Amino acid sequence: MTPMDPAAEIEKEYGKFNFTDPIITFGYNKIEFRQKFNIFGKALLILLILFPLAFILFYDLPSPFIFIAAFVLFNINVLYEFHRRWDIITIDFMRNEIIIVSDFFFINIIRKFFSARTIIPFDKIAYFNIDDGKRLFYFTEKNSLSMRRTTLFVKPAYKQDVALVNFRFERDARRLGELLQNYVVGRAVQLTSPGNV
């Protein structure tokens, strides 16, 4: 029998968590995930915007187009690597779907243009899984520029895995993934990495 509020059941079974990133918010029939930056990540993003502008405005460039193009390509690459940090992932048990929306409207526009999956119905989910944990320069811990992170994925049927959220420790990602597997997909399994599925 399905509980009236699966999000509350997941919160109760998951228990108290002792991490600040990701930010997990439990509401009535909803779970919301957000990632966050530390001071190093914020400083990097500010420099990515200010340095190219200052360089272009105050330096006499022999061929400004080449430098502008290089800065634009570099910034696009960095934003691509970091764009998931601004995502709000909502697991909505009332609508039976996972919704991915970015805080930045232009990221939402780009996703719409490329028909990226931003709504995943529960009935299209094959399973949840995790990766083996890799070192990412995501600037998440207070005093660290990089850290090993384990990513929780959702696997829609017949489509590529979609990364949901990163955790510092594998056990945190695994436990949440197993609970989501049970309450969303409807069958409990032990999570494995994508390479082992």
C-alpha positions in Angstrom: 0.0 0.0 0.0 1.4 3.4 -1.0 1.7 5.9 1.9 -0.2 9.2 1.8 3.0 11.1 1.9 6.0 9.2 0.4 8.3 12.2 0.9 7.6 12.1 4.7 8.3 8.3 4.7 11.6 8.8 2.9 12.6 11.6 5.3 11.8 9.4 8.3 13.6 6.3 6.9 16.6 8.3 5.7 17.0 9.9 9.2 19.0 12.9 10.2 21.7 13.9 7.7 24.9 15.6 8.8 25.9 17.3 5.5 25.1 20.8 4.1 25.6 20.0 0.5 23.4 19.0 -1.2 20.5 20.9 0.4 17.6 18.5 0.7 14.2 19.9 1.6 11.2 17.7 2.4 7.7 19.0 1.8 4.3 17.5 1.5 4.7 14.8 -1.2 7.8 16.6 -2.5 11.6 16.4 -2.1 13.8 19.1 -3.4 17.5 19.0 -4.1 19.9 21.9 -4.5 23.7 22.1 -4.7 25.7 25.0 -3.5 29.0 26.8 -4.1 31.6 27.7 -1.4 33.6 30.9 -1.5 36.1 29.4 -4.1 33.4 28.6 -6.6 31.7 32.0 -6.2 35.1 33.8 -6.7 35.8 31.7 -9.8 32.5 32.6 -11.4 32.9 36.3 -10.6 36.4 36.2 -12.2 35.0 34.5 -15.3 32.8 37.5 -15.8 35.0 40.4 -14.6 38.4 39.4 -16.1 37.3 39.1 -19.7 35.4 42.4 -19.5 38.3 44.2 -17.9 40.8 42.7 -20.4 38.7 43.7 -23.4 37.8 47.2 -22.1 41.2 48.3 -20.8 43.8 46.6 -22.9 44.7 47.5 -26.4 44.3 44.3 -28.3 45.8 43.8 -31.7 43.1 41.3 -32.7 40.2 41.6 -30.2 38.0 39.1 -32.0 40.4 36.2 -31.3 40.6 37.0 -27.6 36.8 37.6 -27.3 36.1 34.3 -29.0 38.6 32.5 -26.7 37.0 34.0 -23.6 33.5 33.2 -24.8 34.4 29.5 -25.5 36.2 29.2 -22.2 33.2 30.6 -20.3 30.8 28.4 -22.2 32.9 25.4 -21.2 33.0 26.4 -17.5 29.3 27.1 -17.5 28.6 23.7 -19.0 30.7 22.1 -16.3 28.9 24.1 -13.6 25.4 24.5 -14.9 23.9 21.7 -12.8 25.0 23.6 -9.7 22.0 25.9 -10.2 19.5 23.2 -10.8 16.5 22.7 -8.5 15.5 19.0 -8.7 12.0 18.3 -7.4 10.6 14.8 -6.9 6.9 15.4 -7.0 4.8 12.5 -5.7 1.5 14.3 -6.4 2.3 14.7 -10.1 4.5 11.5 -10.2 7.4 13.1 -11.9 10.9 14.4 -11.4 11.2 18.1 -12.5 14.6 19.7 -13.2 14.6 23.5 -13.4 17.6 25.9 -13.3 17.7 29.2 -11.4 19.1 30.8 -14.6 16.5 31.2 -17.3 18.9 31.0 -20.2 19.9 27.5 -19.1 16.2 26.6 -19.2 15.9 28.1 -22.7 19.0 26.2 -23.9 17.6 22.9 -22.5 14.2 23.6 -24.2 16.0 24.4 -27.5 17.9 21.1 -27.4 14.9 19.1 -26.1 16.8 18.1 -22.9 14.9 16.0 -20.4 13.6 18.3 -17.7 10.5 16.3 -16.7 10.8 12.6 -16.1 7.5 10.7 -15.3 7.8 8.0 -12.6 6.4 5.4 -15.0 9.3 6.0 -17.4 12.0 5.4 -14.7 13.8 2.1 -14.9 15.9 2.5 -11.8 18.2 4.8 -9.7 22.0 4.2 -9.5 25.2 5.9 -8.4 28.7 6.3 -9.8 31.9 5.1 -8.3 32.7 8.6 -7.0 35.1 10.8 -8.8 37.2 13.9 -8.0 35.3 17.0 -9.2 36.3 20.6 -9.1 32.9 21.7 -7.9 34.1 24.0 -5.0 31.6 22.6 -2.5 33.5 22.0 0.7 34.4 25.1 2.8 38.2 24.8 2.6 38.7 22.6 -0.5 38.9 23.4 -4.2 38.0 19.8 -5.2 36.6 16.7 -3.6 35.6 13.2 -4.4 31.8 13.2 -5.0 29.3 10.4 -5.6 26.5 11.2 -8.0 23.0 9.9 -7.8 21.4 9.2 -11.2 18.0 8.3 -12.5 17.7 6.0 -15.5 14.7 6.7 -17.7 13.7 3.7 -19.8 15.5 3.5 -23.1 17.4 6.8 -22.4 20.7 7.9 -21.0 21.1 8.3 -17.2 20.3 11.8 -15.8 22.5 13.1 -13.0 20.4 14.4 -10.1 22.6 15.4 -7.2 26.2 14.9 -5.9 27.1 13.7 -2.4 30.3 13.8 -0.5 30.0 10.2 0.7 28.8 7.2 -1.2 26.7 5.9 1.7 24.5 9.1 1.6 23.9 8.8 -2.1 23.3 5.0 -1.9 20.8 5.3 1.0 18.7 8.0 -0.7 18.9 6.2 -4.0 17.6 2.9 -2.5 14.7 4.8 -0.8 13.8 6.5 -4.1 14.0 3.2 -5.9 11.6 1.7 -3.4 9.1 4.6 -3.3 9.3 5.8 -6.9 9.9 2.7 -8.9 8.2 0.4 -6.5 10.8 -2.3 -6.0 13.7 -2.3 -3.6 17.1 -3.1 -5.1 20.7 -2.5 -4.0 22.2 0.3 -6.0 25.2 -0.2 -8.2 27.3 2.1 -10.3 26.2 2.6 -14.0 29.1 0.5 -15.2 27.8 -2.5 -13.3 24.1 -2.2 -14.4 
